[in-house]
Amino acid sequence: MTVRELDVPRTRLDFQEQSFIDDPYPDLRELRELGPIVYHEDLQQYIVSHYKECMTVFSDPHAFYSPPEFFRAMFGGETIMSMDVDRHDQTRSIWAETFTRRGIAPRRDMITEVVDTNLAPLVERLRSGERVDVVAEMTRPVPTLVIARMLGIPAADHPRFSDWSDGMVKAAEGATDPSPQGVENLRLGMEATAALNAYLAGAMTTGRRSGCPADLIGQMVDASAAHGMTAQEMTASVAQLVFAGNETTAKLMATTLYALARSPGQRRLLQENRDLIPLAVEEIHRWMSVIHVGWRVARDGKGLISGVQIPDGATILVLQGAANRDPARWTDPDVLDVCRAPRSHLGFGFGMHHCLGISLARLELAIWLNRILDEIPDWDVLDIDWGRGWVARGPVRLTIGL
């Protein structure tokens, strides 16, 4: 059976329309209402946007694999996000313990220091009456510097490292944007990735990182699980870690500021009860997801979704952002409610390829949001730019004032 013989609803939704990027949720609601499986006529790919069907795809790596081409293009080599089960588990084990909640806990003081160092001058400027772009001045630098220190990057190299990390974001924006600006962003992103990988390759080979087993690069070099990896795979894996540690957390921080300014009643609840902060972080990530899509490819005749057999080789777009507002799972899913009873969402993915740094992101967000509520309990969003990216969606500029 070919793709076009399957009797499923069709769509031609343009994911690159600026109106969609600025507010995708009305279109995602309509897409979800078409049914559990929809075929995109222009992309020639299937779409799943219901929570149940997204879980089906994410839960079975034997039936639905992650295409390696995207990750090779993004990071310069294959990474755990596209490795099959055995190689994935072996490679992921290199950092698995470090990124558990217990493994991240000793980093609390370092994260607090990075947050406070970046927050102090911003608070002073805001209190003096300035309007400040918090993406450039805080939400992007904080997670970038945290992951740089965890990698063991020398302080003198932090500015270059931050520039490369920011440059990789352009590749993510350009990967699905065919416009001239998207093509240019992709080119700039590839240049940044190449420069970062060259730097990381040097860091791995210089003295074989002797005496640095505590940092993430040292763990990669010293791990027995890495002995079967090529140098390209090792640097690409670290590059992806840089991207994930920067991009998702930075966008979630900016989105949190936007969400709480838009919902001052929810912000007051957090000011009065800081124990709600972990719940609030999860709810905001559910309500306004950063990662909107994951790609999978059906194989071996096992790609069965809701009774529909997906042809081998067909690509499936797993719309996590749409699934996170599925009314079959959440009551009033379009409402932000920081007191909502917790239920697992897909903001950090699910299954074999769920986010390795989930505990780090949660700790960073909790420390950071507590400090924000202490220092600037009331802020207004004066200007926002959602950029051109919908795969990893979040403000690229967020100007606030007091």
Beta strands, then each sheet from edge to edge (+ up, - down):
strand 1: 10-11
strand 2: 38-40
strand 3: 45-48
strand 4: 64-65
strand 5: 132-133
strand 6: 293-298
strand 7: 304-305
strand 8: 308-309
strand 9: 315-319
strand 10: 380-385
strand 11: 397-401
sheet 1: 1+ 2+ 3- 9- 6+ 4-
sheet 2: 5+ 11- 10+
sheet 3: 7+ 8-
end
